[in-house]
Amino acid sequence: MLFSRSPVATNGLTESPTRELFKEVCREIGQIAPCDRISLVLPSQQETRFVVVTVHPEGESAPTWEVEREGSCAAMVLARKKAHFLPSLGTEFRYPEEEVLYKQGIRDAAFLPLLIGGEPFGVMILGSKEARSLESRGIRSVERASGLVALAFAATRWERPAIVSAAAEIQAFAPSTALQRAYRQMVSFSRISNRIVQEDDLNAACRLFLDAMREHSGYRRAVLTLLDPQGREFQWFFTGFSDDDIDYFHTHKMTPAQRESIFQERHKTGNSFCLTASATIGHGGLRPSAAGAGAPDPLLFIPLYGAGGTMVATVMLDRPEDPSPPTAEALSPLELFANQVAHAIEKKRLDQEVKSAQARLRAAHEQLMQSEKLSAIGQLVSGVTHELNNPLSGIMGFAQLLLSNELNPKVKANLERIYAEAVRCQKIVQNLLAFSRRHKPEKTYQSLSDVIDSVLELRTYQLQVDNVEVLRKYEPGLPKTMLDFHQLQQVILNVMNNAHQAMMDVSGRPRRLVIATETAGERLRMAFSDTGGGIPRERLERIFEPFFTTKTSGKGTGLGLSLSRAIIKDHNGSMNAESALGEGTTVTIELPILREERRTAPGEEEKTPPAPLAPLRLLVVDDEAILVELLRDFLKSVGHQVDTAPDGRKALDLALANAYDVILTDLKMPGLDGQGLYTQLCKARPGMANRFIFSTGDLANPKVQTFFQATGCLYLSKPFKLESVLKVLDQLARRLRAA
């Protein structure tokens, strides 16, 4: 038998003061290097043997064993003064200790030397029931755990204890002041470690660590440097420093090359080390205590390692109470404390990453919800535009018919206002459609000042009623650019309405809207500044998101600014906002300065006025009675012969029974729609293929565009002006003559 059972059930380790100490020590080790069993290998009365005593878990029934020194793993560890791992017990027994550990359920063991003053006096065995689990936690963690046990032996008046089989006698000795201090530090650090572990906030935990270092380490100043996963510095904490000292540190801290020269090599050993200020590292970013006077204070560097030996931080201590180099006993509590905090820092970082990941997941979920809303709006808008464009076409058309007559000036002015507002409604609907379909704007060469003034003309009365002063600061001679006049109107109107509402929500200060324009390089800039209450920073970043609004419930949809930014983006411009609480908000819009482009608009070949047309016979097809009536009356008034049909089926019957010069039909109708009418009639009469004119309110629909490109048919965009009807008829007549 490799081990002989010792008859001793109790020994010095079970005495009350010692037991309480080791309970505390084992709790600390459990945080540093979690394990299932802790045993101590100590000298026996027989010099050829060791005694193995289990000290953790408390109440463990495993007996005390003795083992022959020669050939044991403990003897090898004592001789080398270096830890040794047995990561997979049970495959073969190379050392006598392995068999009993295996029988006790241990599958991974770490043998760690216990040193006092650099001299070995025993070995600590950490055992885990899971194979290959201890070494992955980092050799530095378990080695420092052994240092904690060594301190406990020294601080409780044990020196090279001999555990005997009959009566456990331990020789007492008077501990040194340094060892007593180390033990007091260990107790203090243990108490603070528990607070750090319970602290949720990483910054607060780091401050607790530094304050404890300053109070209990014997150093008057300390700097904690957090490192990112790539080893780069990214955050610093200070204790014992004035504001000037901190400013000095940031302007004189070590360069990456200096850091590498000391951390890259020395920290590979996992040990703390002292350096004095030198040409290699300067003063480490610390202001010299007295330039040129006496020897500089040594700097103590302690690395903080997390799981897997990853360095998560470093702490640099300065201005020691004792200028002599620190002993191993003095460093051990600091290293143990730093190691515990390293794991706490790493855990809190992981917690932060989890929270960030959860926040990103929530944001992605919200974004998905918004995308689904936008998709629903896109489907809704297609139907809404059809429903709105038809009555708008009627309003615009009949207003134009009335305006062609001799009218009372006041009546004429009112009709012109009706027509203008109907056109504005038309553009609003088109902007919604453009937003949902990403339809490109129709640009003309315009002045920004003219666009702004046109909006102010609509808003002047309400602004005056609400005592809002408008200051225009236009740059003289501002260049024109290519823009969609009505889309820009919509953007500016939305910005003005938001500013107006913001100022109405604030009392006791002047209401002033400043509108400024200027040239900024190759771009035009316009800024709208109000004196409202401002927007909080966390909300300002979201004001351009769809459905997000700063207004109270019922006062905003959250689509205005998102639509506006989409329009500006389609103009290759930018739109941003700045705000200060209690002062107001400024919205800035920039557009590129572009030269005038002369292009043929969709459905138009040229902008010259159409020549008078010879009378034509037309078939007008639309399911909206108001549009049928409008087109019939207008076309008859200019000399054409007009038949009408309320749907595609009746139109097909009329077209097969009669000879028409032109068929002007709505594209979207119930039953047989415009496209179906075109297909069936062309099969029966192929010559009619080039005599169709379609009307639609959904030009941005890719399917509609594909149909027009495939057929080459002319079209009218609803709601249309009456002159557009004459222009497209003239185009068709020219095509027919050319054919």
Order of alpha helices (4+ residues) and beta strands (2+ residues): beta-alpha-beta-beta-beta-alpha-beta-alpha-beta-beta-alpha-alpha-alpha-beta-beta-alpha-alpha-beta-beta-beta-alpha-alpha-beta-alpha-beta-beta-alpha-beta-beta-alpha-alpha-beta-beta-beta-alpha-beta-alpha-beta-alpha-beta-alpha-beta-alpha
